């Protein structure tokens, strides 16, 4: 009976548009973070711009969870919808956390590795947006996931080299602690992008 109902009742398709909106917002947040490290001036305004995307992301996440609770037939497993929404929100939270720390810690200049990690984040979130845009048709998603995994590995290499250089050259222990944490937050954000890719892979494989 349940299978019959699943075939007869229409699936709620608006989730795909909502996810695309979420990933476009995350991509914009990553670019705003990239802009901070590319030109380290007018910090308060630029961090506020990242925060706006974070607030927007919270609302979009809330909207998806609300729709999920109100929808009987979902376009793919509701557990995967919940997971994908949560993992996307994690990426945005980490982007915001990196930007916010620059203000809280009163960072005066950018250290090596930060700009590279921000660039990787932009590339990874661009791949996420491209993959999610194809979610309804499941066309080419795995290729984007492979690229995201590769970018996460690149982020690992960059953060290891940056922290090694930090310990070698930074004489102020307070600055060392600040920047080690900022670099690690940036790297964790790339890890969260890989988490998103893993969920997308699961969705694709379940539908195969």
C-alpha positions in Angstrom: 0.0 0.0 0.0 2.8 2.4 0.9 4.5 1.7 -2.4 1.3 2.4 -4.3 0.8 5.7 -2.5 4.4 6.6 -3.3 3.7 6.0 -7.0 0.4 7.9 -7.1 1.2 10.9 -5.0 3.3 13.7 -6.5 6.8 14.3 -5.1 7.6 17.8 -3.7 10.1 19.1 -6.3 10.8 22.5 -4.7 13.6 21.1 -2.6 15.8 21.2 -5.6 15.3 24.9 -6.1 15.8 25.5 -2.4 19.1 23.6 -2.3 20.3 25.5 -5.3 19.5 28.8 -3.5 21.4 27.5 -0.4 24.5 26.6 -2.4 24.5 29.9 -4.4 24.4 31.7 -1.0 27.3 29.6 0.3 29.3 30.3 -2.9 28.7 34.0 -2.4 29.9 33.8 1.2 33.1 32.0 0.2 33.8 34.8 -2.4 33.2 37.4 0.3 35.7 35.6 2.5 38.1 35.4 -0.4 37.8 39.2 -0.9 38.8 39.8 2.7 42.1 37.9 2.3 42.8 39.3 -1.2 42.5 42.9 -0.1 42.8 43.2 3.7 41.1 46.6 4.1 37.7 47.7 5.3 37.5 44.6 7.4 34.4 45.4 9.4 32.3 45.9 6.2 33.6 42.8 4.5 33.0 40.6 7.6 29.5 42.0 7.9 28.9 40.9 4.3 29.9 37.4 5.2 27.6 37.6 8.2 24.7 38.6 6.0 25.2 35.4 4.0 25.3 33.4 7.2 22.0 34.9 8.4 20.5 34.2 5.0 21.7 30.6 5.2 20.1 30.1 8.6 16.7 31.2 7.1 17.1 29.0 4.1 18.0 26.0 6.3 15.0 26.7 8.5 12.7 26.8 5.4 14.0 23.5 4.1 13.5 21.8 7.5 10.0 23.3 7.7 9.1 22.0 4.2 10.6 18.6 5.1 8.3 18.3 8.1 5.3 19.3 6.0 6.0 17.0 3.0 4.7 13.5 2.7 6.6 12.4 -0.5 10.1 13.8 -0.8 12.2 13.6 -4.1 14.8 11.5 -2.3 15.2 10.1 1.2 14.2 12.5 3.9 17.2 11.4 6.0 19.5 12.5 3.1 17.7 15.8 2.7 18.2 16.4 6.4 21.9 15.4 6.1 22.6 17.5 3.0 20.9 20.6 4.6 22.9 20.2 7.8 26.3 19.6 6.0 25.7 22.7 3.8 24.9 24.7 6.9 28.2 23.5 8.4 30.2 24.9 5.5 28.6 28.3 5.8 29.1 28.3 9.6 32.8 27.7 9.2 33.2 30.4 6.5 31.5 32.8 8.9 33.6 31.6 11.8 36.9 32.3 9.9 35.8 35.8 9.0 34.5 36.6 12.5 37.8 35.5 14.1 39.7 38.1 12.1 37.7 40.8 14.0 37.6 39.1 17.4 41.4 38.5 17.3 42.1 42.0 15.9 44.2 40.5 13.1 46.4 43.2 11.6 47.7 41.4 8.5 47.2 38.2 6.5 49.5 35.3 7.1 50.7 32.8 4.4 48.2 30.1 3.6 45.0 32.0 4.4 44.5 33.4 0.9 45.2 30.0 -0.7 42.7 28.3 1.6 40.1 30.9 0.9 40.7 30.3 -2.9 40.2 26.6 -2.4 37.0 27.2 -0.5 35.7 29.3 -3.4 36.5 26.5 -5.9 35.0 23.8 -3.6 31.7 25.8 -3.1 31.5 26.4 -6.8 31.7 22.6 -7.4 29.1 22.1 -4.7 26.7 24.6 -6.4 27.3 22.9 -9.8 26.6 19.5 -8.3 23.5 20.5 -6.4 22.2 22.3 -9.6 22.2 18.9 -11.3 20.6 17.1 -8.3 17.2 16.7 -10.0 18.6 14.9 -13.0 21.6 13.3 -11.2 23.7 14.2 -14.3 27.5 14.5 -13.7 27.3 14.9 -9.9 30.0 12.4 -9.1 32.5 14.2 -11.3 32.0 17.3 -9.1 32.3 15.2 -6.0 35.6 13.8 -7.1 36.9 17.4 -7.7 35.7 18.4 -4.2 37.5 15.5 -2.7 40.7 16.6 -4.5 40.3 20.2 -3.3 40.0 18.9 0.3 43.3 17.1 -0.1 44.8 20.3 -1.5 43.5 22.2 1.5 45.2 19.7 3.8 48.5 20.2 2.1 48.2 24.0 2.2 47.3 24.1 5.9 50.1 21.8 6.9 52.7 23.9 5.1 51.2 27.2 6.4 51.2 26.0 10.0 54.7 24.7 9.7 55.8 28.1 8.4 53.9 29.8 11.2 55.8 27.8 13.9 59.1 28.5 12.1 58.7 32.2 11.6 56.2 33.6 14.1 57.9 34.9 17.2 54.8 36.2 19.0 53.1 33.2 20.7 49.7 35.0 20.8 49.8 35.6 17.1 50.8 32.0 16.6 47.8 30.8 18.5 45.5 33.1 16.7 46.6 32.2 13.2 46.9 28.5 13.9 43.2 28.5 14.8 42.2 30.6 11.9 44.0 28.4 9.4 42.5 25.3 11.0 39.0 26.8 10.8 39.6 27.4 7.1 40.8 23.9 6.6 37.8 22.4 8.5 35.6 24.4 6.1 37.1 22.5 3.2 36.5 19.2 5.2 32.9 20.1 5.4 32.7 20.6 1.7 33.9 17.0 1.4 31.1 16.0 3.8 28.6 17.6 1.4 30.1 15.6 -1.5 29.8 12.4 0.5 26.1 13.0 1.0 25.6 13.8 -2.7 27.4 10.6 -3.6 25.0 8.7 -1.3 22.0 10.3 -3.0 23.2 9.4 -6.5 24.2 5.8 -5.6 20.8 5.2 -4.0 19.0 6.3 -7.2 21.2 4.3 -9.5 
